[in-house]
Amino acid sequence: MTFDITIPVLNEEKTLVQQISLLHHFLLLHFPDREQWKIVIADNGSTDNTWNLAENLCQDFPEVQAIKVPRKGVGLALKTSWTQSMADIVGYMDLDMATDLNHFLQAYSAIALQQFDLVYATRLHPQSIVIGRSVKREITSRVFNFILKTYLGTRFSDGMCGFKWLKRTHVETLIDGGAQSDGWFFSTELLAIAEWKKLRIFELPVKWTDDPDSRVNIPNLARQYLAAMAELKKRKHKI
């Protein structure tokens, strides 16, 4: 099966070349058929040299594609990339590659060989290994996922981890069903809508290393998520 890996980026000139080169090497090692896969750099409106570096990477690696997203938003970047894709499998990971790359092999197998519809990484499974995460971020994540389960009645353990994969044929259904956020909450909406539509979901415990340079503003993100949860709950009754 073919697959596209989308990497949303915003002002990542310091690490873009190194990280995309690392991912490209990994994929070429495990999937030597270059026609099988593509890395999509989705630029969320960078104001530094990220876009120029992305274009250079496209010249260096034919398997890399760069797209410009009209405004900021991880959800918008993913929707833009995935709705343009022709691959069998689409998904994304963060540029910092906090989730160990070897887990992609498990995710691919779950969809291509085991016929799951969607795979999501979880840092909150007993088998997961989390390295370098602050107590504050750990508590925030667990509280958020607890609220999700109690308020929305969902069963998945980790809605926020940036490592998700699905059959492309389900993208339009999930977006139409309510996965509509242009921001970070899109990742959680995907899981909720997929669960409510009874898709086959594979939970993947992962080794995850915290990025000390993370730019996530927890208070602002919490407010956005709570408001988005209320909107998502309204959509649940329409499914």
C-alpha positions in Angstrom: 0.0 0.0 0.0 1.2 3.5 -0.7 1.4 6.1 2.0 1.9 9.9 2.5 3.5 11.2 5.7 2.6 14.8 6.4 4.8 17.0 8.6 3.2 20.3 9.6 5.8 23.0 10.1 5.9 26.6 11.3 9.3 28.4 11.5 11.4 25.3 11.7 14.5 26.5 9.8 16.8 25.2 12.6 15.8 21.5 12.4 13.9 21.0 9.1 16.7 19.7 6.9 18.1 17.4 9.6 14.8 15.9 10.6 13.4 15.4 7.1 16.7 13.8 6.0 16.5 11.5 9.0 12.9 10.5 8.1 13.8 10.0 4.4 16.7 7.7 5.3 14.5 5.7 7.6 11.8 5.2 5.0 14.2 4.4 2.2 15.8 1.7 4.5 12.4 0.0 5.2 10.5 0.8 2.1 13.1 0.8 -0.8 10.4 1.2 -3.4 10.5 5.0 -3.8 7.2 4.9 -5.6 5.4 3.6 -2.5 5.7 6.7 -0.3 6.0 10.5 0.0 6.9 13.0 2.7 4.7 16.1 2.6 6.0 19.2 4.3 3.0 21.4 5.1 4.2 24.9 5.8 1.8 26.7 8.1 2.8 30.2 7.1 6.4 30.3 8.2 8.1 33.7 8.2 11.7 32.4 8.5 13.6 30.4 5.9 11.6 27.2 6.3 9.8 27.4 2.9 13.1 27.9 1.0 14.6 25.0 2.8 11.6 22.8 2.1 11.9 23.6 -1.6 15.6 22.6 -1.5 14.7 19.3 0.1 12.2 18.7 -2.7 15.1 19.1 -5.1 17.4 16.8 -3.1 14.7 14.1 -2.5 12.1 13.4 -5.2 10.0 11.7 -2.5 9.6 15.0 -0.7 6.8 17.4 -1.5 6.2 20.9 0.0 2.8 22.6 0.2 1.9 26.0 1.5 -1.1 26.3 3.8 -2.9 29.6 3.6 -2.9 30.3 7.3 -1.8 28.8 10.6 -3.3 25.6 12.0 -2.2 22.0 12.2 -5.7 20.7 11.4 -5.8 22.9 8.3 -2.4 21.6 7.2 -3.5 18.0 7.6 -6.9 18.5 5.8 -5.1 20.4 3.0 -2.5 17.7 2.5 -4.8 14.6 3.0 -7.6 15.8 0.7 -5.0 16.3 -2.1 -3.4 12.9 -1.5 -3.8 9.8 -3.8 -2.1 7.4 -1.4 -3.8 4.4 0.3 -2.7 5.6 3.8 -2.3 9.1 5.1 -1.1 10.3 8.5 1.2 12.6 10.3 4.0 13.0 12.8 5.6 16.0 14.4 8.9 17.3 13.0 10.6 16.6 16.4 9.8 12.9 15.9 9.1 12.6 19.6 7.4 9.2 18.8 10.1 6.6 17.9 10.2 6.1 14.1 10.1 2.4 14.4 6.5 2.6 15.6 5.6 3.6 12.0 6.3 0.1 10.9 3.7 -1.1 13.4 1.2 1.5 12.3 1.7 0.5 8.7 1.3 -3.1 9.4 -1.9 -2.5 11.4 -3.5 -0.9 8.4 -1.9 -2.7 5.4 -1.9 -6.2 6.9 -4.4 -6.3 9.8 -7.1 -4.2 8.1 -7.5 -1.5 10.8 -9.0 1.8 9.6 -7.1 4.1 11.9 -4.0 3.9 14.2 -3.2 6.3 17.0 -0.2 6.5 19.3 -0.8 6.7 23.0 1.6 7.8 25.7 -0.8 6.8 28.4 -0.8 3.1 27.9 0.9 0.9 30.6 3.3 -0.4 27.9 4.2 3.1 26.7 7.6 4.6 27.5 7.7 8.4 28.1 11.1 10.1 28.4 11.8 13.6 29.7 8.2 14.7 30.2 7.6 17.3 32.9 5.1 16.6 35.7 3.0 19.6 34.5 2.6 18.3 31.0 1.9 14.8 32.2 -0.9 15.9 34.5 -2.3 18.2 31.9 -2.5 15.4 29.3 -4.1 13.0 31.8 -6.7 15.6 32.9 -7.5 16.5 29.3 -8.1 12.8 28.3 -10.1 12.2 31.4 -12.4 15.1 30.5 -12.7 13.7 27.0 -13.8 10.4 28.2 -16.3 11.7 30.8 -17.7 14.6 28.7 -17.8 13.0 25.2 -18.0 9.3 26.2 -14.9 8.3 24.2 -12.8 5.3 25.0 -9.4 6.1 23.4 -6.6 6.8 25.9 -4.7 9.6 24.2 -6.3 12.1 21.9 -3.4 14.6 21.7 -0.4 12.5 20.6 0.9 13.7 17.2 1.2 10.4 15.5 -1.9 9.1 13.6 -2.5 7.1 10.5 -5.7 6.1 8.6 -6.9 4.8 5.3 -7.3 7.8 2.9 -10.8 6.6 1.9 -12.0 7.6 5.4 -10.7 11.1 5.3 -13.8 12.7 3.7 -16.1 10.7 5.9 -14.4 11.9 9.1 -14.2 15.5 8.0 -17.9 15.5 7.0 -18.7 13.8 10.2 -17.3 16.5 12.4 -13.5 16.5 12.3 -13.4 20.1 11.2 -11.0 22.0 13.5 -8.2 24.0 11.8 -6.1 23.7 15.0 -4.6 21.0 17.2 -8.0 19.7 18.2 -8.4 18.2 14.7 -6.3 15.3 15.9 -8.7 14.5 18.7 -11.8 15.0 16.5 -10.5 12.3 14.1 -10.4 9.8 16.9 -13.8 10.7 18.3 -15.6 10.7 15.0 -13.9 7.4 14.0 -15.0 5.8 17.2 -18.6 7.1 16.9 -18.7 5.8 13.3 -17.4 2.4 14.6 -14.3 2.3 12.5 -11.6 -0.3 13.4 -9.1 1.6 15.6 -5.7 0.3 16.6 -4.2 1.7 19.9 -0.4 1.8 19.6 1.7 2.2 22.8 4.8 4.1 22.0 8.2 5.2 23.1 7.9 9.0 23.2 10.6 11.5 24.0 9.5 15.0 25.1 10.7 18.0 23.1 12.2 20.5 25.6 11.8 23.2 22.9 8.0 22.7 22.6 6.1 25.9 21.9 2.8 24.7 23.2 1.1 27.2 25.4 -0.8 24.9 27.8 -3.3 27.5 29.3 -4.3 28.8 25.8 -4.5 25.3 24.4 -6.7 24.1 27.3 -9.2 26.9 26.7 -9.3 26.2 23.0 -9.8 22.5 23.7 -12.6 22.9 26.1 -14.5 25.1 23.7 -13.9 22.7 20.9 -15.1 19.8 23.0 -18.4 21.5 23.5 -18.8 22.0 19.8 -17.8 18.4 19.1 -20.4 17.1 21.5 -23.1 18.9 19.5 -22.0 17.0 16.4 -22.2 13.7 18.2 -25.9 13.7 18.1 -25.9 14.1 14.3 -23.9 10.9 13.7 
